[in-house]
Amino acid sequence: MDVAKVYDKVSEAYSEFYNNDIYSIEEDRLIAQLLMSRMPTAPDGAIRIADLGCGAGWPRVIWDEISASHALHYDGCDISDGMIEQANEAYAPEMTAGHAAFRQADIRTALSNVPASSYDLVVSLHGVFSHLRHEELPPIMAEIQRILRPGGTCVLGFYSRFADCRAPEHPRVLDHECRQLGTAVDDATVTSITYTADEVRQLFAEAGMTVDTIQGFGVEGGDPDIHGKLVERQNALDARDEQGGGRAVREAQRALRNEAREIVEADAQLGRKNPERAHEIMAFARRK
């Protein structure tokens, strides 16, 4: 099954899950901090952002963290009609205010009509570019370089070659995401393309951009089920809270959030030192 069809099927549950999953919230909070540390200065006020493969839009924690200190204009595109519907719903207030816009589009052709130097920041998070084949990336990277203004920032996520000893191309089963979302999909297998940190740097260099940081997420080792176990504990506490759990449950929820934050921060430290051991690598680069 192709990527668009899989994500069309899970789109309704996707935004709700990833905006409430305790581990994902803390990981996205960290991503927001990394983005803010490299946020370019917009010459005309609002920072213009292009999100390629935006899904249901940035999780709210990323938008809220960044928009608290920066004026933003956020344009997202995604191949899945279902995801765009979710993004339109989640960002309705921002769209009404003229701060966000979404469209269904394939990354491979989405940028051809975008004027040069239109954006201060181009992002594509959580391994979206690993849905594309190696030979498809150079023209896309060239388009990203073209639509970025000089000095602009590009942040792209890729699945790592070395996690699980992956091959350059391997079948990636999206059943994990589907199970998390409580959505049955008959065939949720897509081909994922994996990359080494050096291959990612080379992609950027050929497009005229310089990578300053490679950040790993989901470092191998330790307890591979720690994310799922945190979510199970979160769901149990939420159920007790709905039944009138009181102060003790709220304190347990707060402690669990702190625990999740500590786990994510520890993973990020390992990912900075050893990105080759990570499930996903995220490259931060600037246009020359």
Secondary structure by P-SEA (a helix, b strand, c coil): ccaaaaaaaaccaaaaaaaccaaaaaaaaaaaaaaaaacccccccbbbbbbccccccccaaaaaaaaccccbbbbbbbccaaaaaaaaaaaaaaaaaccccccccccccccccccccccccccccccccccccccccaaaaaaaaaaccccbbbbbbbbbccccccccbbbbbaaaaaaaacccccccbbbbbbbcaaaaaaaaaaacccccbbbbccccccccaaaaaaaaaaaaaaaaaaacccaaaaaaaaaaaaaaaaaaaaaaaaaaaccccccbbbbbbbcc
